Amino acid sequence: MAALSVLIDTTMAGIAEGERSGVYQYQRHLVNGLLQAGDLALTLLFALPRARHDAQIAAFVREAQAEGAAPAVQRGRLPLRLLRRVPWPAEGWRTRHDVFHGPAHLLLASRAPAVVTVHDLAYLHDQGAAVPAHTLAADERAALALRQRFFAELARQTEQTLRRAAHVITVSEHTRSLLRRHFHLPPQRVTAVPLGLRAEAVAPPSVAAFAHWQQRLGLQPPYLLYLGNLDPNKNLATLLHGFAAYRRQGGRCPLLLAGRSVFYERVLQALAQQLGVADAVRFLGRVDDAALPVLYRGAQTVLMPSRLEGFGLPAIEAMACGTPVVVAAAGALPEVAGEAALQVPPDSADGFAEALLRIEGDEALAQRLRRAGPRQAARFSWRHTAEATAAVYRRVALEAA
């Protein structure tokens, strides 16, 4: 039996300035897992014809390949910005594949039956309006306007994508339910396939690695940690209000915010100043993946306050490291964290403060969370992600035959 031929649009992973977010990690580990399955012929599409993307594409392919197996690579003749506007098939006219997969929300045109992965629907609920434009500097207003235009375009293109897709994958049951309800999709067209646990993010670090990253990042455990993009839809203003209440009530730990920000970092810095906690809040910027095992293990608590999370990789990574986790009781976070984390109403600053103080002051609770976390995190694996995704490919190919 011939191997199923699958073309995966990994264009966004090949952009040199692209963020190494959860969507990037999804593409990388999914490709690696699919290659290990051994019965699929994978081709990675990069709609990036210019040579300036060569290094990033080569780096992604090296990271994604399994031992002894590497995917084929196809460079598009047309750039992504044009392919999203014209009906030219992504694979060209001469090539044919059994399935085309868009793993990052959107689909390009294709002659093969298509699968798309939708990671979340945050753009439906938060287009940046949480930040009043008149409070921003001119460059911040420009960044906010760009963000809002991006969300509006994403909304338009997502509706087109869902009309074209033969099947939709979501990364949680929560997103599956939300997607079906909003777009009126039949249940047989949508499959929830959760993400996995990155070994490199949770492997116990050596003594030398611990010392290196603590010195390089200036870490002084214990601390509270948020890891993720610094965006308005991450509910970080509520977190800062909760942190300020925690400090007023005797909480001892500083708060570290690690992640990329286009403009919102300065907004959060101003809020921390206003709340009187600026000296206890550190902005680390984007941190290297190699630092994560050290960063997680040095934290007293890891926080995920977003009400719109489609999955929540930092939650399961922190739990796998045996670090207590506090999540918003919203989005996919309750589904992912289960009873191994404390859940807080997403709009309750006092709830976040109370949870942090409980973990700090109740060693029995902290120990229970440290024991429960690794068990909960072990439920998620990239092997299962790859196997379930390959099953969707086979189903779609069979239905199209």
LINDACOR-V670857 format. One record per residue. N is the residue number from 0. RES is the residue in three letters. OMEGA is omega in degrees with one decimal (999 if undefined). D_CENTER is the distance of its C-alpha to the mean C-alpha in Angstrom with 2 decimals. Layout:
BEGIN
{{N | RES | OMEGA | D_CENTER} {N | RES | OMEGA | D_CENTER}}
END
This chain:
BEGIN
{{0 | MET | -177.3 | 35.79} {1 | ALA | 178.2 | 33.88} {2 | ALA | 177.2 | 30.22} {3 | LEU | -178.8 | 27.92} {4 | SER | -175.6 | 26.95} {5 | VAL | 173.9 | 23.32} {6 | LEU | -178.4 | 22.09} {7 | ILE | -179.2 | 18.32} {8 | ASP | 180.0 | 17.30} {9 | THR | -176.7 | 15.24} {10 | THR | -175.1 | 16.59} {11 | MET | 178.1 | 13.54} {12 | ALA | -178.2 | 12.96} {13 | GLY | 179.3 | 16.62} {14 | ILE | -170.7 | 16.73} {15 | ALA | -178.6 | 17.88} {16 | GLU | 180.0 | 16.48} {17 | GLY | -178.1 | 13.06} {18 | GLU | 178.7 | 10.23} {19 | ARG | -173.6 | 8.80} {20 | SER | 176.4 | 5.15} {21 | GLY | 179.3 | 2.56} {22 | VAL | 175.3 | 5.03} {23 | TYR | -179.2 | 7.63} {24 | GLN | 177.2 | 7.47} {25 | TYR | -178.9 | 7.74} {26 | GLN | -177.6 | 10.64} {27 | ARG | -175.1 | 12.17} {28 | HIS | 175.4 | 12.50} {29 | LEU | 179.7 | 13.41} {30 | VAL | 178.9 | 16.12} {31 | ASN | -179.5 | 17.33} {32 | GLY | 178.9 | 17.75} {33 | LEU | 177.0 | 19.45} {34 | LEU | 179.5 | 21.78} {35 | GLN | 177.7 | 22.79} {36 | ALA | 171.0 | 23.84} {37 | GLY | -176.7 | 26.56} {38 | ASP | 176.8 | 27.65} {39 | LEU | 173.8 | 25.46} {40 | ALA | -173.4 | 26.25} {41 | LEU | 170.6 | 23.04} {42 | THR | 178.4 | 23.12} {43 | LEU | 179.1 | 20.27} {44 | LEU | 172.4 | 20.87} {45 | PHE | 178.8 | 20.38} {46 | ALA | -174.8 | 21.96} {47 | LEU | -173.6 | 22.72} {48 | PRO | -173.9 | 26.47} {49 | ARG | -175.3 | 27.06} {50 | ALA | -177.7 | 27.65} {51 | ARG | 178.4 | 25.59} {52 | HIS | -173.4 | 22.44} {53 | ASP | -173.8 | 24.21} {54 | ALA | -178.8 | 23.01} {55 | GLN | 178.1 | 19.25} {56 | ILE | 179.9 | 19.76} {57 | ALA | 180.0 | 21.92} {58 | ALA | 179.6 | 19.48} {59 | PHE | -179.4 | 16.67} {60 | VAL | 177.3 | 19.36} {61 | ARG | -178.4 | 20.66} {62 | GLU | -173.2 | 17.42} {63 | ALA | -173.6 | 16.77} {64 | GLN | 176.3 | 20.38} {65 | ALA | -179.8 | 21.79} {66 | GLU | 177.7 | 25.06} {67 | GLY | -179.1 | 27.84} {68 | ALA | 179.0 | 25.82} {69 | ALA | 178.6 | 24.22} {70 | PRO | 169.2 | 23.15} {71 | ALA | -178.7 | 25.32} {72 | VAL | 176.8 | 24.13} {73 | GLN | 177.0 | 25.22} {74 | ARG | -179.9 | 25.28} {75 | GLY | 177.0 | 25.73} {76 | ARG | 177.9 | 28.92} {77 | LEU | 179.0 | 27.54} {78 | PRO | -175.6 | 24.64} {79 | LEU | -175.7 | 21.57} {80 | ARG | 177.5 | 22.93} {81 | LEU | -178.9 | 26.06} {82 | LEU | 178.4 | 24.67} {83 | ARG | -176.3 | 22.78} {84 | ARG | -178.3 | 26.20} {85 | VAL | -177.3 | 28.62} {86 | PRO | 178.9 | 29.12} {87 | TRP | -178.2 | 29.48} {88 | PRO | -176.0 | 27.88} {89 | ALA | -177.3 | 24.99} {90 | GLU | -175.8 | 26.86} {91 | GLY | -176.2 | 30.14} {92 | TRP | -173.4 | 33.36} {93 | ARG | -173.7 | 34.55} {94 | THR | 177.8 | 31.69} {95 | ARG | 176.0 | 30.87} {96 | HIS | 179.2 | 28.01} {97 | ASP | -177.7 | 27.82} {98 | VAL | 172.8 | 24.25} {99 | PHE | -176.7 | 21.85} {100 | HIS | 170.4 | 18.06} {101 | GLY | -172.1 | 15.70} {102 | PRO | -174.5 | 12.21} {103 | ALA | 171.4 | 10.51} {104 | HIS | -168.7 | 12.10} {105 | LEU | 177.7 | 15.54} {106 | LEU | 165.1 | 18.61} {107 | LEU | 175.9 | 21.32} {108 | ALA | 179.9 | 24.84} {109 | SER | 175.4 | 25.88} {110 | ARG | 179.4 | 29.01} {111 | ALA | 173.0 | 27.21} {112 | PRO | -167.5 | 25.87} {113 | ALA | 172.7 | 22.21} {114 | VAL | 176.6 | 19.08} {115 | VAL | 174.2 | 15.94} {116 | THR | 176.0 | 12.47} {117 | VAL | -173.6 | 11.31} {118 | HIS | 177.1 | 7.81} {119 | ASP | 177.0 | 9.25} {120 | LEU | -177.8 | 12.47} {121 | ALA | -176.4 | 11.95} {122 | TYR | 179.0 | 14.18} {123 | LEU | -169.9 | 16.98} {124 | HIS | -176.5 | 17.33} {125 | ASP | 177.7 | 16.59} {126 | GLN | 176.8 | 17.70} {127 | GLY | -177.3 | 18.28} {128 | ALA | 177.2 | 21.58} {129 | ALA | -179.8 | 20.85} {130 | VAL | 178.4 | 22.23} {131 | PRO | -174.9 | 25.88} {132 | ALA | -175.5 | 26.56} {133 | HIS | 179.2 | 29.97} {134 | THR | -173.5 | 28.60} {135 | LEU | 171.1 | 26.86} {136 | ALA | -174.3 | 28.46} {137 | ALA | -179.2 | 29.10} {138 | ASP | 177.6 | 26.31} {139 | GLU | 176.7 | 23.83} {140 | ARG | 178.9 | 25.23} {141 | ALA | 178.6 | 24.77} {142 | ALA | 177.8 | 21.07} {143 | LEU | 179.0 | 20.70} {144 | ALA | 177.7 | 22.77} {145 | LEU | 179.2 | 20.71} {146 | ARG | 179.9 | 17.52} {147 | GLN | 176.8 | 19.54} {148 | ARG | 178.5 | 20.91} {149 | PHE | 179.9 | 17.55} {150 | PHE | 179.3 | 16.57} {151 | ALA | 177.8 | 20.08} {152 | GLU | 178.4 | 19.89} {153 | LEU | 178.3 | 16.59} {154 | ALA | -179.3 | 18.44} {155 | ARG | -176.5 | 21.43} {156 | GLN | 177.8 | 19.86} {157 | THR | 178.3 | 17.80} {158 | GLU | 176.9 | 21.19} {159 | GLN | -179.8 | 22.77} {160 | THR | -176.9 | 20.15} {161 | LEU | 175.3 | 20.59} {162 | ARG | -176.8 | 24.33} {163 | ARG | -171.3 | 24.24} {164 | ALA | 172.4 | 21.93} {165 | ALA | 179.8 | 23.92} {166 | HIS | -179.4 | 21.08} {167 | VAL | 173.2 | 17.63} {168 | ILE | 170.2 | 14.91} {169 | THR | -175.4 | 12.44} {170 | VAL | 175.4 | 9.98} {171 | SER | 175.0 | 12.06} {172 | GLU | 178.0 | 15.66} {173 | HIS | -179.4 | 14.98} {174 | THR | 176.6 | 13.33} {175 | ARG | 179.8 | 16.12} {176 | SER | 179.8 | 18.71} {177 | LEU | -179.3 | 17.59} {178 | LEU | -179.6 | 17.51} {179 | ARG | -177.1 | 20.87} {180 | ARG | -175.2 | 22.43} {181 | HIS | -174.9 | 21.56} {182 | PHE | 176.0 | 22.38} {183 | HIS | -179.6 | 25.01} {184 | LEU | 177.0 | 23.77} {185 | PRO | -174.2 | 25.82} {186 | PRO | -177.0 | 24.28} {187 | GLN | 180.0 | 25.19} {188 | ARG | -174.9 | 23.01} {189 | VAL | 179.5 | 19.65} {190 | THR | 175.7 | 18.26} {191 | ALA | 178.4 | 15.47} {192 | VAL | -176.3 | 14.04} {193 | PRO | 177.8 | 11.68} {194 | LEU | -177.3 | 9.44} {195 | GLY | -176.6 | 11.35} {196 | LEU | -179.1 | 12.14} {197 | ARG | -178.8 | 12.24} {198 | ALA | -176.3 | 15.90} {199 | GLU | -180.0 | 15.82} {200 | ALA | -173.0 | 13.67} {201 | VAL | -179.4 | 16.17} {202 | ALA | 179.5 | 19.44} {203 | PRO | -177.9 | 22.26} {204 | PRO | 175.1 | 23.01} {205 | SER | 177.1 | 26.57} {206 | VAL | -179.7 | 28.85} {207 | ALA | 179.1 | 28.82} {208 | ALA | 177.9 | 25.02} {209 | PHE | -177.8 | 25.06} {210 | ALA | -178.1 | 27.82} {211 | HIS | -174.5 | 26.29} {212 | TRP | 176.4 | 22.96} {213 | GLN | 178.8 | 24.72} {214 | GLN | -175.7 | 27.18} {215 | ARG | -178.6 | 24.89} {216 | LEU | -179.0 | 22.57} {217 | GLY | -176.4 | 25.52} {218 | LEU | 175.5 | 24.16} {219 | GLN | -178.7 | 26.71} {220 | PRO | -0.8 | 25.61} {221 | PRO | 177.8 | 25.35} {222 | TYR | 172.5 | 22.84} {223 | LEU | -172.4 | 20.16} {224 | LEU | 164.6 | 16.61} {225 | TYR | 178.6 | 13.61} {226 | LEU | -179.6 | 10.63} {227 | GLY | 178.2 | 8.04} {228 | ASN | 177.3 | 9.08} {229 | LEU | -177.3 | 12.58} {230 | ASP | 177.0 | 12.73} {231 | PRO | -176.0 | 15.32} {232 | ASN | 177.7 | 13.13} {233 | LYS | 173.9 | 11.77} {234 | ASN | -176.1 | 15.38} {235 | LEU | 175.8 | 16.28} {236 | ALA | 176.5 | 19.85} {237 | THR | 178.7 | 20.46} {238 | LEU | 179.8 | 19.12} {239 | LEU | 176.1 | 21.60} {240 | HIS | 177.4 | 24.36} {241 | GLY | 178.5 | 23.72} {242 | PHE | 178.6 | 23.80} {243 | ALA | 177.8 | 27.04} {244 | ALA | 177.1 | 28.54} {245 | TYR | -179.7 | 27.61} {246 | ARG | 179.3 | 29.44} {247 | ARG | -178.0 | 32.38} {248 | GLN | 172.7 | 32.83} {249 | GLY | 176.9 | 33.08} {250 | GLY | -170.7 | 29.55} {251 | ARG | -169.9 | 29.78} {252 | CYS | 168.6 | 26.35} {253 | PRO | 178.6 | 24.80} {254 | LEU | 176.7 | 21.24} {255 | LEU | 176.8 | 18.90} {256 | LEU | -176.3 | 16.06} {257 | ALA | 177.9 | 13.94} {258 | GLY | -177.2 | 11.74} {259 | ARG | 176.1 | 12.44} {260 | SER | 175.3 | 14.59} {261 | VAL | 179.5 | 16.46} {262 | PHE | -166.9 | 19.11} {263 | TYR | -179.5 | 18.09} {264 | GLU | -179.3 | 18.86} {265 | ARG | 175.6 | 22.53} {266 | VAL | -179.8 | 22.39} {267 | LEU | 177.0 | 21.02} {268 | GLN | 178.9 | 23.62} {269 | ALA | 178.7 | 26.31} {270 | LEU | 177.5 | 25.33} {271 | ALA | 177.5 | 25.44} {272 | GLN | -179.4 | 28.85} {273 | GLN | -178.0 | 30.03} {274 | LEU | 178.3 | 29.14} {275 | GLY | -178.4 | 30.99} {276 | VAL | -176.1 | 28.20} {277 | ALA | -178.7 | 27.44} {278 | ASP | -179.3 | 29.07} {279 | ALA | -179.9 | 26.78} {280 | VAL | 177.7 | 23.39} {281 | ARG | 176.5 | 22.02} {282 | PHE | -174.8 | 19.45} {283 | LEU | -171.6 | 18.32} {284 | GLY | 178.5 | 16.34} {285 | ARG | -178.6 | 13.72} {286 | VAL | 178.6 | 14.68} {287 | ASP | 178.4 | 15.24} {288 | ASP | -178.5 | 13.39} {289 | ALA | -179.6 | 16.96} {290 | ALA | -170.9 | 17.33} {291 | LEU | 179.8 | 14.73} {292 | PRO | 178.0 | 17.32} {293 | VAL | -177.9 | 19.80} {294 | LEU | 179.5 | 17.73} {295 | TYR | -173.6 | 16.69} {296 | ARG | 178.3 | 20.29} {297 | GLY | -175.6 | 21.94} {298 | ALA | 170.4 | 20.38} {299 | GLN | 179.3 | 22.52} {300 | THR | 171.7 | 19.64} {301 | VAL | -174.8 | 15.85} {302 | LEU | 171.2 | 14.89} {303 | MET | -173.6 | 12.14} {304 | PRO | -173.4 | 14.18} {305 | SER | 175.9 | 12.07} {306 | ARG | -172.9 | 13.99} {307 | LEU | -174.0 | 11.62} {308 | GLU | 178.0 | 8.48} {309 | GLY | 175.2 | 7.84} {310 | PHE | 179.1 | 7.16} {311 | GLY | 179.9 | 6.55} {312 | LEU | -179.2 | 6.35} {313 | PRO | 179.8 | 8.55} {314 | ALA | -177.8 | 10.91} {315 | ILE | 177.8 | 11.91} {316 | GLU | 177.7 | 12.07} {317 | ALA | 178.9 | 14.31} {318 | MET | 178.5 | 16.27} {319 | ALA | 177.8 | 16.89} {320 | CYS | 179.6 | 18.38} {321 | GLY | 179.6 | 20.63} {322 | THR | 176.8 | 19.46} {323 | PRO | -175.7 | 19.95} {324 | VAL | 172.1 | 17.04} {325 | VAL | -177.9 | 17.47} {326 | VAL | 169.6 | 15.19} {327 | ALA | 177.5 | 15.98} {328 | ALA | -175.0 | 17.82} {329 | ALA | -179.6 | 15.93} {330 | GLY | -179.1 | 13.28} {331 | ALA | -172.9 | 11.95} {332 | LEU | 176.3 | 12.30} {333 | PRO | 178.1 | 15.98} {334 | GLU | -176.3 | 15.46} {335 | VAL | -174.7 | 13.09} {336 | ALA | -179.3 | 15.08} {337 | GLY | -179.7 | 18.43} {338 | GLU | -179.0 | 21.45} {339 | ALA | 177.8 | 20.12} {340 | ALA | 171.3 | 18.85} {341 | LEU | -179.7 | 20.70} {342 | GLN | -174.0 | 19.68} {343 | VAL | 172.3 | 20.72} {344 | PRO | -169.6 | 21.39} {345 | PRO | -178.3 | 18.77} {346 | ASP | -175.0 | 21.65} {347 | SER | 174.8 | 23.70} {348 | ALA | 179.3 | 23.88} {349 | ASP | 177.8 | 26.72} {350 | GLY | 177.5 | 24.69} {351 | PHE | 178.8 | 22.19} {352 | ALA | -179.5 | 25.28} {353 | GLU | -179.8 | 27.02} {354 | ALA | 179.7 | 24.23} {355 | LEU | 179.3 | 24.05} {356 | LEU | 177.9 | 27.84} {357 | ARG | -179.1 | 28.10} {358 | ILE | -179.1 | 26.03} {359 | GLU | -173.3 | 28.00} {360 | GLY | -176.2 | 31.31} {361 | ASP | -176.1 | 31.13} {362 | GLU | 178.5 | 30.94} {363 | ALA | 176.8 | 31.39} {364 | LEU | 179.8 | 28.28} {365 | ALA | 179.4 | 26.26} {366 | GLN | 178.1 | 27.64} {367 | ARG | 178.9 | 26.86} {368 | LEU | 178.8 | 23.16} {369 | ARG | 178.9 | 23.22} {370 | ARG | -176.4 | 24.86} {371 | ALA | -175.6 | 22.83} {372 | GLY | -179.4 | 19.37} {373 | PRO | 178.6 | 19.83} {374 | ARG | 179.2 | 21.37} {375 | GLN | -178.0 | 18.53} {376 | ALA | -178.1 | 15.89} {377 | ALA | 178.5 | 18.30} {378 | ARG | -173.9 | 17.89} {379 | PHE | 179.2 | 14.67} {380 | SER | 177.3 | 15.24} {381 | TRP | 175.4 | 14.18} {382 | ARG | 177.3 | 17.84} {383 | HIS | 178.1 | 17.67} {384 | THR | -178.8 | 14.66} {385 | ALA | -177.9 | 16.85} {386 | GLU | -179.6 | 20.00} {387 | ALA | 177.6 | 18.92} {388 | THR | 177.1 | 17.57} {389 | ALA | 177.4 | 20.87} {390 | ALA | 175.9 | 22.77} {391 | VAL | 177.9 | 21.40} {392 | TYR | -176.7 | 22.50} {393 | ARG | 178.9 | 25.91} {394 | ARG | -179.0 | 26.37} {395 | VAL | 179.5 | 25.67} {396 | ALA | -179.5 | 27.97} {397 | LEU | -179.8 | 30.63} {398 | GLU | -178.8 | 30.62} {399 | ALA | -175.3 | 31.03} {400 | ALA | 999 | 33.84}}
END
